[in-house]
Amino acid sequence: MIRLIGALLTAAGGAFWGFAAARRLRRRAGVLRQLAGAMEQMDREISFRLTPMPELMEELAAAYPPPVGTLFANCRGGLEDLGERSLAEIWHSALADTDLDLEGRGAAVLDELGEVLGRFEESSLRAALARAGAQLTREAELAREEAENRGRMYQTLGLASGGLVVILLL
């Protein structure tokens, strides 16, 4: 009986590993989609309403769930030091403090956006936001495809590895 319970727990552990890896891939695709939407919203708010940056960060923090909302909340919190630090430094600090679980081009797009925030006039900022939104949308689509393909593979490998370990131990 104890061997059966151990075998089930071992198989479940392998399955859990595979399903957790697949869930991380889906989460990353969702975060990228939300970030792309946030860039579009920032562009609209800046162009039509001329929303000040602190108010814009508050609106975005309230509009998006974690971790995207947390990014904007961290940025809003850092705006208290705006005279001592540049908006780019505050943005980079907020990115570092937020667990977005991004890698590669998605993280680079957000990092590059920080260099533009607060430095240029409205038209340059809007162009940078539009470019970042387009790149994040593209990255979200690639991440979604990766989550579909590699996610199934991770789930299958997790189940198979758990079953293999059970067979080896029995």
C-alpha positions in Angstrom: 0.0 0.0 0.0 2.8 2.4 0.9 4.5 1.6 -2.4 1.3 2.4 -4.3 1.0 5.7 -2.5 4.7 6.5 -3.2 4.2 5.6 -6.9 1.2 7.8 -7.2 3.0 10.7 -5.5 6.0 10.3 -7.7 3.9 10.2 -10.9 1.9 13.2 -9.6 5.2 15.1 -9.0 6.3 14.6 -12.5 2.9 15.7 -13.8 3.0 18.7 -11.6 6.4 19.7 -13.0 5.1 19.5 -16.6 1.9 21.3 -15.9 3.7 24.1 -14.0 6.1 24.7 -16.9 3.1 24.9 -19.3 1.4 27.3 -17.0 4.4 29.6 -16.9 4.5 29.7 -20.7 0.8 30.6 -20.8 1.3 33.3 -18.1 4.1 34.9 -20.1 1.9 35.2 -23.1 -0.9 36.7 -21.0 1.5 39.2 -19.4 2.8 40.3 -22.9 -0.8 40.8 -24.1 -1.6 42.9 -21.1 1.5 45.0 -21.5 0.7 45.6 -25.2 -2.8 46.7 -24.1 -1.3 49.0 -21.5 1.0 50.6 -24.1 -2.0 51.3 -26.3 -3.9 52.8 -23.3 -0.9 55.0 -22.4 -0.8 56.2 -26.0 -4.5 57.1 -26.0 -4.3 58.8 -22.6 -1.3 60.9 -23.5 -2.6 61.9 -26.9 -6.3 62.6 -26.1 -6.4 63.5 -22.5 -2.9 64.7 -21.9 -3.0 62.7 -18.6 -0.1 63.5 -16.3 2.3 60.6 -15.7 1.4 60.0 -12.0 -2.3 59.8 -12.7 -1.7 57.6 -15.8 0.4 55.2 -13.7 -2.4 55.0 -11.1 -5.0 54.3 -13.8 -2.9 51.6 -15.3 -2.2 50.0 -11.9 -5.9 49.8 -11.2 -6.8 48.6 -14.7 -4.5 45.6 -14.9 -4.1 42.6 -12.7 -0.8 41.6 -11.2 2.0 41.5 -12.3 1.3 44.2 -14.9 -0.7 46.3 -12.5 2.1 45.9 -10.0 4.6 47.2 -12.5 2.6 50.4 -12.9 2.0 50.7 -9.1 5.7 50.3 -8.5 6.4 53.0 -11.1 3.8 55.3 -9.5 5.4 54.8 -6.1 8.8 55.7 -7.5 7.4 58.9 -9.0 7.7 60.4 -5.5 11.4 60.7 -6.1 11.0 62.2 -9.6 13.2 65.3 -8.9 16.0 63.2 -7.5 15.8 60.4 -10.2 14.8 60.4 -13.8 11.7 58.7 -15.0 13.8 56.3 -16.9 15.5 55.3 -13.6 12.2 54.9 -11.9 10.9 52.8 -14.8 13.9 50.5 -14.7 13.6 50.2 -10.9 9.9 49.3 -11.2 10.8 46.7 -13.9 13.4 45.2 -11.6 11.0 45.1 -8.6 8.2 43.4 -10.6 8.2 39.7 -11.4 7.0 39.8 -15.0 8.8 36.6 -15.9 9.8 38.0 -19.3 12.9 37.2 -21.2 14.5 38.1 -24.5 12.8 40.6 -26.7 9.8 41.3 -24.4 12.0 42.4 -21.6 14.2 44.4 -24.0 11.2 46.3 -25.3 10.2 47.4 -21.9 13.8 48.3 -21.0 14.1 50.4 -24.2 10.8 52.2 -23.4 12.2 53.4 -20.1 14.8 55.4 -22.0 12.1 57.3 -23.8 9.7 58.0 -20.9 9.9 61.5 -19.7 12.6 62.6 -22.1 10.9 63.5 -25.3 7.9 65.5 -26.5 4.5 64.0 -26.9 4.9 62.8 -30.6 8.2 61.0 -29.8 6.7 59.4 -26.8 3.6 58.3 -28.7 5.7 56.8 -31.5 7.8 54.9 -28.9 4.6 53.6 -27.2 3.1 52.5 -30.5 6.4 50.8 -31.5 6.5 49.1 -28.0 2.9 48.0 -28.3 3.4 46.5 -31.7 6.5 44.6 -30.6 4.8 43.4 -27.4 1.8 42.2 -29.5 4.2 40.3 -31.8 6.0 38.8 -28.8 2.7 37.8 -27.2 1.7 36.0 -30.4 5.0 34.2 -30.4 4.7 33.3 -26.7 1.1 32.0 -27.3 2.4 29.7 -30.1 5.2 28.6 -27.9 2.8 27.9 -25.0 0.6 25.8 -27.3 3.5 23.8 -28.7 6.0 23.5 -25.9 3.2 23.5 -23.2 1.8 20.3 -24.5 5.3 18.9 -24.7 6.1 19.8 -21.1 2.8 18.3 -19.9 3.6 15.1 -21.8 7.2 14.9 -20.6 6.1 15.6 -17.0 3.6 12.7 -17.1 6.0 10.4 -18.9 8.9 11.2 -16.6 6.8 10.6 -13.5 5.6 7.3 -15.0 9.2 6.3 -15.9 10.5 7.0 -12.4 7.6 4.9 -11.0 8.5 2.0 -13.3 12.2 2.3 -12.3 11.4 2.3 -8.6 9.0 -0.6 -8.7 
